[in-house]
Structure formats: structure tokens, C-alpha cells
């Protein structure tokens, strides 16, 4: 399967503004890129790229005052298979976890484990450790939180999502990650493209998506508490402890986003 993917951001800037963008496909999918999704700007400015502490590919630039566009446009090859499901995948004892997974047991900016630990054990302490427990967490979050773009709020934490019972995909993901960490399951935040291939019409407008990966049976597995079902053509861009680690764009000055488009479409 060949999938066209990309994005288009237009800003109105009052002054020259430093920016950092995390808008490229993750290195783990680099070999699947038929046409690389190079970041371009209009007007053109010098770009500097680096890897952050989580291995994500970041681009630093200085955007000029006025109308400014960031965009990517690539083609990725995908198997067309649904997200893998492994009900047999077991949970590791904390003392047996690899060192690099331990950071994903800790509380973070949006995943306030200290406030939700008791609730997590109350809700999920009787579930079977491993895949069944993570799925129970996703089922609970999916059923208890109402989705709506009108509910978006950049400062909402996991405990606030639980209390308000509404949010967007990042809020679903933060809450599920927090419950997993409270239950001693490493969980990390992911952002990227999620196609509507195979989904019934009508499809919503294109957007980026948030989901999580959890560490079970010696590897990381995708779970999506917002949609709570395996999907086709999920393409990772960046991963970290929570959304604070992987902003799509970080702007260091006042700005107005005047246009936003995202696409993930099958070719042929």
C-alpha cells in the first residue's frame, strides 16, 4: 500500500520568531519512505536538524515576520495490516524491566501518576496483568471520556481529563498512559499520522493523532484509547513521556496559526 502524507501550517508572525518543528516521519519508518517528507518553508529560511533525547528528528529555524508556511509532503509504503494484537503478551515485574523503559513509569507534565495511583489500583487491580489489563484501561478511558475538538485545552492533565470526562485524543492518551504507569506498565506518548483507510464514510477532516505504546513481553505495542480498535496505516512521527516532549511546533514568540491541513491518503 502506498500512502501520501503531509501537512501545511501557515502562521502570521509579528516579528522574527525562533521555531522548532517535529513534523517528519520517525526514523523507525524511514526505510518505508518512497518519497521523503522533507520540511520546506515559504519564504525559504536556513534549517538546522538534530535528534532530541528521545531520538525524534527536530528542525530548528528562525521564521521571519509576516506570512510564513511550514509544510511536508511524502509518500510512505505501508503493509496495509491492522495494528498488531497480542492477548498473550505478559507484563514484566518492575525489577525485570530494561533500564531504558523505566523513565516511562514515572509521572510527567500531563501524566500525574501521584494523583491517580489509588484510582488506578481500585479500577484495575483485579484485572489480569499484561495485555488484558492494558485493554481494560483503554476500554475504561474510551467509555468514560467524551471526544470533541471543542473540548481541546492545552493545559489539561490526566487527572483533569478523568474529572471532566471530556477531551481530544491527547487527553485520552494521557489518561491511559497514567493508569498504565500507576499499574507498573511502561507507557509512552506517540504522535503521528493515522489514516481513515478502511473506515466507513464520511471521514473527518485530516488531523494528526495521539496514541500510546506500552512495554509488554519484551517489546513495545500500540494501543489507541481514543479509537480503541486496530487501524490501518498508522505512521509514527515522534514519541516521548507525554505531549510536552513532542509538540508539533514550538514557537518562541507571539503568533497566529491561520491555516492547518493534514492528509493521509491511499494512492491508487
C-alpha positions in Angstrom: 0.0 0.0 0.0 1.3 3.5 -0.9 0.1 6.4 1.3 0.5 10.1 0.6 1.0 12.0 3.8 1.9 15.6 4.8 0.9 18.8 6.4 0.7 22.5 5.8 0.9 25.1 8.5 0.5 28.9 7.8 1.4 31.4 10.5 1.1 35.2 10.8 4.1 36.4 12.8 4.5 39.8 14.4 8.3 39.6 14.5 11.2 37.2 13.6 10.4 34.1 15.7 12.6 31.1 16.5 10.7 27.8 16.0 11.3 24.0 16.5 9.3 21.6 14.4 8.8 17.8 14.9 7.0 17.2 11.6 8.9 14.4 10.0 8.2 10.7 10.0 10.0 8.8 12.7 13.3 7.2 11.9 11.8 3.8 12.6 9.7 4.2 9.4 12.5 5.9 7.4 13.0 2.8 5.3 9.3 2.8 4.3 9.5 6.3 2.8 9.2 6.1 -1.0 9.4 9.9 -1.2 11.0 11.6 1.9 8.8 14.1 3.7 11.3 16.9 3.7 10.3 20.0 5.7 10.0 23.1 3.5 9.3 26.7 4.3 7.9 29.7 2.4 9.7 32.1 2.4 12.8 29.8 2.5 14.9 30.0 5.6 18.0 28.1 6.8 17.1 24.8 8.6 19.1 23.0 11.3 18.2 19.5 12.3 19.1 17.4 15.4 17.8 14.5 17.4 16.3 15.1 20.8 16.8 13.0 23.9 14.1 10.6 22.7 15.6 10.1 19.2 13.0 12.3 17.5 14.1 14.3 14.4 13.7 18.0 15.1 14.2 21.1 12.9 15.3 24.5 14.2 14.7 27.7 12.3 14.1 31.4 12.5 10.9 32.4 10.9 10.6 36.0 9.5 7.9 38.4 10.4 4.7 38.2 8.3 3.2 35.3 6.5 5.1 32.1 7.0 4.4 28.5 5.8 5.8 25.2 7.1 4.9 22.1 5.0 5.9 18.5 4.4 4.8 16.1 1.6 5.9 12.5 1.3 4.9 9.0 0.3 5.2 6.0 2.6 4.8 2.3 1.9 2.7 0.5 4.4 1.8 -3.2 4.8 -1.9 -2.3 5.0 -2.2 -4.5 8.1 -4.1 -3.6 11.2 -2.2 -2.7 14.4 -0.9 -5.9 15.9 -2.9 -7.6 18.7 -1.2 -9.9 21.2 -3.5 -11.0 24.0 -0.8 -13.4 25.2 1.7 -10.6 25.9 2.6 -10.6 29.6 3.6 -7.8 32.0 7.1 -7.6 33.4 8.0 -7.3 37.0 9.5 -3.9 37.6 12.8 -5.4 38.6 13.0 -7.2 35.3 12.3 -4.2 33.0 15.1 -2.9 30.8 16.7 0.3 32.1 15.6 2.3 29.1 11.9 1.7 29.9 12.0 2.9 33.5 11.5 6.6 32.6 8.1 5.6 31.2 7.0 4.5 34.6 7.4 8.0 36.1 5.0 10.9 36.4 5.4 13.7 33.8 3.9 17.1 32.9 0.5 15.7 31.8 0.6 12.3 33.4 0.1 13.0 37.1 0.5 9.5 38.5 0.7 10.7 42.1 -2.9 11.8 41.9 -4.3 8.7 40.1 -2.4 5.8 41.7 -5.2 4.9 44.1 -7.9 5.2 41.5 -5.9 3.0 39.1 -5.5 0.2 41.6 -9.1 0.5 42.6 -10.2 0.2 38.9 -7.7 -2.3 37.5 -6.1 -4.1 40.4 -8.3 -7.2 39.9 -7.5 -7.4 36.1 -5.1 -10.0 34.7 -1.6 -8.4 34.4 -0.4 -7.8 30.8 -2.4 -7.2 27.7 -5.8 -7.8 29.3 -5.0 -5.1 31.9 -3.9 -2.5 29.3 -7.0 -3.3 27.2 -9.2 -2.8 30.3 -7.6 0.6 30.8 -8.2 1.6 27.2 -11.8 0.3 27.4 -12.4 2.4 30.5 -10.9 5.6 29.1 -12.7 5.1 25.8 -16.1 4.7 27.5 -15.7 7.3 30.2 -14.3 10.2 28.2 -16.3 12.1 25.6 -14.4 13.2 22.4 -14.8 16.6 20.8 -12.5 19.2 19.2 -14.4 21.8 21.2 -13.0 20.2 24.3 -9.4 20.8 23.4 -7.3 22.6 26.1 -3.5 22.6 26.1 -3.1 22.5 29.9 -5.4 19.6 30.7 -3.7 16.8 32.7 -4.7 13.2 33.0 -6.4 13.7 36.4 -8.4 16.7 35.0 -9.5 14.5 32.0 -10.8 11.9 34.4 -12.7 14.6 36.4 -14.1 16.4 33.4 -14.6 13.2 31.3 -14.0 15.0 28.0 -11.1 15.9 25.7 -9.3 15.2 22.5 -7.0 12.3 21.5 -4.1 13.6 23.5 -6.3 13.6 26.7 -7.4 10.0 26.1 -3.8 9.1 25.7 -2.5 10.9 28.7 -5.1 9.3 30.9 -4.5 5.8 29.6 -0.7 6.3 29.9 -1.1 7.5 33.5 -3.2 4.5 34.5 -0.7 2.1 32.9 2.2 3.7 34.7 0.3 3.5 38.0 0.0 -0.2 37.3 3.7 -0.6 36.7 3.4 -0.9 33.0 5.8 1.4 31.0 3.8 3.6 28.6 5.0 6.3 26.2 3.2 9.0 24.2 3.2 8.9 20.4 2.1 11.4 17.8 1.8 10.9 14.1 -0.4 10.3 11.1 -3.5 8.0 11.4 -5.3 7.3 8.1 -9.0 6.6 7.7 -8.3 3.8 5.3 -10.8 1.0 5.8 -13.0 3.3 8.0 -16.7 4.0 7.0 -17.5 7.2 5.3 -17.8 10.1 5.8 -14.3 10.7 7.0 -13.5 13.7 9.2 -11.0 16.4 8.2 -7.4 15.3 8.3 -5.5 15.8 11.6 -2.6 14.4 13.5 -3.3 11.7 16.1 -2.1 10.7 19.5 -1.8 7.1 20.8 0.4 5.2 23.2 2.9 2.4 23.2 3.2 0.0 26.2 6.0 -2.4 27.0 4.8 -6.0 27.3 6.5 -9.3 26.6 9.8 -7.7 25.7 8.6 -5.1 23.1 6.5 -2.0 22.6 2.9 -2.4 21.4 0.4 0.2 20.1 -2.8 1.0 21.9 -5.2 3.7 20.9 -7.7 4.6 23.7 -9.3 7.3 21.6 -10.4 4.9 18.8 -9.9 1.7 20.8 -9.7 -0.5 17.7 -6.8 -1.6 15.4 -6.3 0.7 12.5 -4.5 0.7 9.1 -1.6 3.0 8.1 -0.6 4.4 11.5 2.7 6.3 10.9 4.7 7.4 13.9 6.4 10.9 13.9 7.6 11.3 17.5 7.4 9.7 20.9 8.1 10.9 24.5 6.8 10.9 28.0 3.8 13.0 27.1 2.7 15.8 24.7 5.1 18.2 26.4 8.0 16.3 24.9 6.7 16.2 21.3 5.0 19.5 20.3 4.4 19.5 16.5 5.8 23.1 16.5 7.3 25.1 19.4 7.2 28.8 18.7 9.3 31.2 20.8 7.2 34.4 20.3 3.6 35.5 19.6 2.0 34.0 16.5 -1.4 33.3 14.9 -2.0 30.0 13.1 -4.1 30.9 10.1 -4.2 27.6 8.2 -3.8 24.0 9.2 -4.1 21.0 6.9 -3.0 17.3 7.3 -3.5 14.5 4.9 -3.0 10.7 4.9 -4.5 9.2 1.8 -4.0 5.9 -0.1 -2.6 6.3 -3.6 -4.1 4.2 -6.4 
